[in-house]
Amino acid sequence: MAMSAADKSYDVIVVGAGNAALCSALSAREQGARVLVLERAPRDQRGGNSSFAGGGLRVVHSGTEDVKKIIPDLTAEEIATTDFGVYTREQYLDDLARVTQFHADPDLAEILVDSSTDTVHWIRGQGIRFVPYYGRHSFKHEGRFKFVDGVVIAAVGGGRGLVDAEFKVAEKAGIEIRYGAHVTALLRGNGGVEGVRAITAGKQEELRARAVVLACGGFEANREWRARYLGAGWDLAKVRGTRYNTGDGLRMALDIGAQPHGQWSGCHSVPWERYAADFGYVDAHMTHTSGQRYSYPFSIMVNANGERFLDEGADFLTYTYAKYGGVLLRQPGSHAWQIYDAQVTRLQRDEYRERDTTKVQADTLEKLAERMEGVDAAQFLATVREYNAAVRRDVPFNPTIKDGRGTTGLAINKSNWANPIEVPPFEAYPVGTGITFTFGGIKIDNRSRVLDIADTPIPGLYAAGEMVGGLFYFNYLGDAGLVSGAVFGRIAGREARAFAN
């Protein structure tokens, strides 16, 4: 007769089954721990928000030779036609500080940056493959691909491919994974955290372990908490990823005295298909992420009043996209339109051409205005005329650098990549706000131990992934999330195992 999980004893229980959780489990198992992973979602929806990630990983590197160590099967043609650039430790730390308005916890930031490359090599050592991140962070200019913002690698198959590969490694390593297991509480005894209470198939049970790692996401899928902590209107945002990240891990940790940390009023949110479903979903092993509308640096965005409301070309996409969702939410009706002409549609990402994309098209701006539902047509046409007249046509357009081809004299100038909207056909895409993850979390130390209000570690409790507060504020550094999950997940698993000994 098979032994039930309730009858077994574990060294480490990991709550969650995304990238951070799986790295925790693999790290603990690598040290010889008996590991149980508890995933709230059913098997076909497993992987948390990691399944919805693009798969990019921001790591320190010094160019082609470093990239070849991570992607040894780079072809001679790829090497010859690609400028990978360099991305130094100082650039990484500066970028993280700048986008978070210097609020990022300096200790966590240094651990993330200094461990980034080694951690990716560790993941690769598990048998997981990477490829150059063409199409997301590079542009072809004058016959050569140039990476523009430091991010050069991605997991094969994107975020979904990464977690699927991690699941295979975990299963091969003998890590037990239970699906449909809703963890509701931490069990605390005289020695600290000693297990969890979970509901599986409608039945409640207690599962014991010497240490617990919480890696089950933020509260972005909880409408009530979004309204409570992020503010009015956030309950109406679309959820880009999993419906299962409802803040359970945060609540459980807070219930036993964990210290809240980071920006609980902040989140990663992006321009998203206005008419997208309420949640992301996985179907037949394919993750649906076609709602993203990230080519806006080459567009203008107008709100329902027909007016521009932000600098679309302020910086490369990776430094602005995760804060512009919040700007969109504050517009009249919480939506806007992205406008393109035929000069730049070649630069649009693939999602703009997918079947569930909403767009209108016309051969004149007047006809386009008529088809843009809910927009002040007269003001829109005036906005385009003023914008076109303000474009610095004497500056060459170059998507691989901040080209300085902006506008002059407008209330909100566009800083880079400004092209007059004058070549038909014209296209307009309605966009709203898609929330990715929340920034508020719990406080950990340099060993991923969860801290109480006195900055004292809670024995036996560790955290990784979205649950870690203190890294991101106001904005997010593109493609640092999977790396953060892996770095602190690896530390949490190793430290949990050491505590369990």
N, C-alpha and C positions, 0 to 999 in steps of 0.2 A: 504494500500500500504506500502511495506517494506521501511524503511528508508535506504538510501545508506550510505556507510562509509563517503563519502564526506560531508554529512549533519550532521554527528555526531560530538560531541565534546569529546575529550579524555584527560585524565590526563597525560598518558604516552604512547608514541609510542615506541615499540621495533623493531629495524631493524635487521632481522636475525631470525633464528628459530632452532639453535643448542642448546646444553646444556646450554651455557652461556646466550643466549637470553631467553630461557624458564625459567631459574632460575631467571632472571631479571623480567620477566613477572609475575611469581608466587609470587615473593617477593613484587612487587608493588601491586599486587591484594590482597595479604594478608593484606596490609595496607589500603585497601579500594579503590584503584585507579581503574578508568575505563581504561582498557589496550587494545591496538591494537597491534598485532604482524604482521609484514609484511615480508613474505618469498618470495624471488626471485624465488626459484625453484617451480616446480609443486608439488602437494601433494605427489605423489608417489616417489619423489626424495628429500623429505624434510629432515631436520635434520642437514644440513651442514656437516662439517667434523666429528662431534660427531658420526654420523651414521657409520663411518668407523673406529672408535676407538675400541680397544679391550675391553673397559669397565672397566679397572682397575682404582682404585683410591688410590693414595699414601696419607696415613693419619698417624698422630702420634698415636701410640698405645703401650700398655705395656703388650701385650700378650693375652692369650686365653680369659681372662675375658672381656677385652675390645672388642675383636672380637665378643664374644657372644652378646654383647649389640647391635652390628650392624647386626649380623646374629643370631637371637635368636633361629632359628631352626637348628643350628648345631647338628649333631647326636653324640651320645656317641662314636661311632666308629671313627668319624672324629676327635673328641677331643683327643681320645686315641692314634691315629696314626699320629698326626700332630704336628710338632713343628713350631708354628707361629712366634717364636722369639719375639723381642721387637723392636720398632722403635721410638726413642726419638726425642723430639724437636731439640736437639743439633745435632743428626745424620742427620735429615732432612735438617737443615740449612747448615751443613757442606757439605752434598752431593750437595745441590744446588749451594753453593759457589764453590766447587771443579770443577763441570762439566762446569760451566760458567766462569771459570778462574777468579773468584772473581769479575765479572762485574755485577752480578745481583743486582738490586736496593735493598738496605737493608730494606727499609721500606716495599716495596711490598713483599719481601721475608718473612719478619716476619708476615705480615698479612696472607699470604698464609699458612704458617706453623701453626701459632697459631689458625687459623680459620678452619683448614682442618677437624678435627674430628667433631667439632660442626656442620659444614656445612653438612657433610655426615649424621649426625643424623637428621638434618633438612630435608634433601632429603628423608630419610627413613620415617620421620613423614608425608610426603606427600603420603605414601603408596607404595613407591618404594622399591623393595627387592634387597638384595645382597647375594652373595655366596662366598665361599673361591675361590681364584684365582688359583686353581690347574692347572697344565699343562703349565702355562706361567712363573710363578715365583717360582715354587717349583720343587724339584726332589725327587724321592723315592730312598732312600739309606738305605740298611740294614733293609728293611721292614718298614721304617718310612718316611713320607713326611716331608721335611724341606724347609721352605721358605727362600730364600737366599738374598733378597735385600730390605726388608722392605715393599714390596707391598703384601698384603694378601687378599684384597677384590676386588670384581668386581660386577658390576650391572648384574642382571639376563638378559640374552640375549645380553650381551656385550653393546657396544655403541649404537647400533640400539635399543636394548631393553630398554636402559635408556631413550633415547629421545622419543620413542613411549609411554613409561609410563608417561613421563613428558607432552607429548601432551594430553593424556587422562585426567590427573589432571587439566591441563590448561583449556581444554574444559569444564570439569565439573564445574570449578570455574567461568565460564562465560567470559573467556578471548576470545576476537575475534581474529581469525587468518585468514589472507588472503594470498592465494598462487598465484604464478605468478605475484607478485607485485615487480617490479624493482624500488627501490628507487634510485633517481638520484641526489638529492640535499637536503640540509638542508635549512629550511626557518628561516632567522634570522630577528628579529624585535628589537624594543627598549628594550624589556625585555629579550632578549637573543634568544636562539633557540626556535622557536614556532611551529615547525612541519616539514614536509618533502614534497618534490615533488616526485611523483611516476608515473610510467607507468604501467597500468594494462590493458591487452587485447588490447594493441595498443593505449590506451587513457591516456593522461596525466592529473593528478589531484593533487590538493594540499590538504594535510591532516593536520589538526591542532591539536596541543597538547601543554600542558604546559611544558612538558619535553620530551626529546628523549634519548633513550639508543641505542648506536651503538654496535651491537654484531654480525656483519656479516662477520667475518673472515679476513684473510690476503690477499695476492696477489699471492698465489702459483699457481693458475690456469690461470694466465695472463702471456703468453709467453713473451710479450714485456717487462713487468715490471721485470720478472725474469732475462732476459738478461741485462736490464738496471741497476738493483740494485745488483743482485747476481753475474753477470759476464758472460763472454763468455762460451757457452756450456750449461748453465742452461735452455735455451729455449728448449733443447732436452730431459730434464728429464721427466719421467712419473709422472703423478699426482695421488697419491694414493687415494685421496678422491674426494670431490665434484668438478664439473666443474664450480660452481657458485661463488667461492671465487676469484674474480678478482680485489680486491682492491677498490671497489666502496666506501665502508665506509671510508677508509683511505683518498681517494681523497676528499670526501665531507667534512671531518673534516679539512683537510689541507686547503681547499678552503676558509674556514671561519676563518683561523688563528690558528688552533690547532698546538701544538708543536710536531714535529717528535721526536721519542724517541726509544732507543734500537738499535739493530744491524741490519740495513737495508741491509747489505751485507751478512746476515746469515740466515740459515733455518734449520729446522728439515728434514733430508733426510736419507734414509735407503737403505740397500741392497734389491733389488726388482727383480722380474722376468724380465729378459731382454726383452722378447717378449710380455709383458703385454700390454693391451690397454692403450691409452693415458690418460684416466681418470678412476677413480673408478665409479661403478654404482650400483644401487639398482634395483633388479628385484623380483617382487612378494614378497615384504616385506623382501627380503633377501639381505644383504649387501655383496658384493664380495670383499674380502680382501686376497684372496689366493696368491697374488703376493709376500707376504713377505717371505724373506729367512733369518731367524733369528737364525739358529742353527750353525752359523759359528764359535762360540767358540770351537766347537768340530771338526772343519775342518781345512784345510789350504785353503787360497785363492791365486790364481795365475792370473796374467794378461796375455795379449796376447803375451808377451815376454816369458811366462813360468816361471815368477819369482814371489815370494811372495813380498808383498809391505806394509804389516801392521802386527801388533801383534794381531792375532785373539783372543788370550786369555789374553789380557791386563787386563780385568775386567769382571764382570758379564755383560751380555747382556744389561741390562737396562741403564748402564752407557756409553755404546759405540755405540749402534746401530744407534742413531740419528745423529752421525757425520760421520759414515763410508760411507754413501751415497755420501757425497762430496768427500771423498777419491777415491771412485770408479769412479766418474765422471772425475777425473784427470788422470786416467789410459789410456794407448793407446786404442783408439776406445771407450773409456768410458764404458768398461765392464770388467768382470773377470769371473772366474769359482771357485765354491766351491767344494772341493774334500773330499770325505768321504770313509772310508772302512767299512767292516762288523762289526767291533768292536763298532762303534758309531752310526750306522744308527738307532738303537733303541731309541736314544736320540733326533732324529729329531722331529721337531714339525709337527703337522698334515698337514700343508700346503704343505709339501714336497710330500705328497701322493695324492694330489688332481688332478683332471683330466687335468686341464690346466697348469700343471707344465711341464717345459721342462727339460729333463735330458738325459744324456748318461750313459751307464753302460757297464762294460766289466769284464772279469775274469783275465785280465792281465793289468798292467799299460801301456804297449806298445799299446795294443788295445784301451785302454781308451784315450790315447794321440791322436791316429788316429781319434777318433770320436769327439774330442774337437775342433770344427771348429774355425779356425783363431788363434790357439795357436802354438807357437814354440815348437814342440814335443820334440826335443832333449834337449832343455833347461828345459822343464817341467820335463822330466825324471831325469835330473841332480839335479833339485831342490828337487824332492822327495827323491832321494838318500841321498843328504846332510841333509835334514830335518830328515829323519829316523835315520841317524847316530848320530844326535845331540840330540835326545830325551833322557831325563833323566829317563831311565826305572826303576831305583831303587826307584823312588818316587811313592807312590800309587796314582792311579787316583781316584778322588772324585769330582763329579759334584756339590756337595752341598756347597763346600767351594772353596776359591782360593787355590788350592791344591799345588801350587809350582812345579807341574810336567811340567817343561818347556824344553827348549832346551838350549844348550850352544855352543858358537863359531860361530853362524850365524850372518850375517850382520843385520838381523832383527830377534831377538829371539822371540819365543812364550813363554809367561810367565806362563801360566797355561793350564791344560787340554790337554797337548800334547800327542798324541798317534801316534806311527809309522803307516804309511799307507802301510799295508802289507797283510791284510787278505781280500781275494776276497769274494764276488764281490765288485768292486770299482764303485763309482758313482760320477758324476760331474754335477753340475747345473750352467747354465749361469746366471749371475746376472748383472743388471745395477743399475741405481739410481731412487728411488722413492721419490718424495718430498711430505712432509706431510703438513707443514705450515711454514710461514715466520716469522722471529723473529722481524723485524722492525715494529714499530707501532706508536701510539700516546701516549703522556704522560698523566697520570692520577695522582690524589693525593690519599690520604688514604681513601677518600670517593667515589672513582671511578669517580670523576668529571674530565672532560677533561680540560687540561690546555693550555693556549696560550704561546707564546714565552717568556713572562715575568713571567711565572709560576702562572698566574692568572686564576682562573676557568672561563670557558666560560659558562655563565648562561644557565641552562636548558639542558646541554649536558653531557652525561655520556657514559662510554665505558667499555666493558668486553670481555673476551675471547681472541682469537688470535690478536685482534686489540690493545691490551695493549702491549706497548713496555717497555722494561727494565727488564723483568724477565729472558729471556733466551738469552745466547750469546754463539756462537761457538758450543754448544752442548745442549742437552736437558735431563732433569731428567725424566726417564720413568714414565709414569702414574701420572705425576703432572699436565697434561693439563686439564683433566676433572675437577679435583679439583680446579685448578685456575679459570676455567670458572664458576664453581658453586660459589666459594667464592666471586669473584668480581662481578659476575652477581647478586648474592643476595644483595650485598652492593649497586650496581647501582640501582636496582629496589627500594630498601628501600629509598635511597637518592633522587631518581627521584620523588618518591611519596611525600616525605617531601617538596621538592622544589615546587611541583605542588599545594600544599595546600594553 
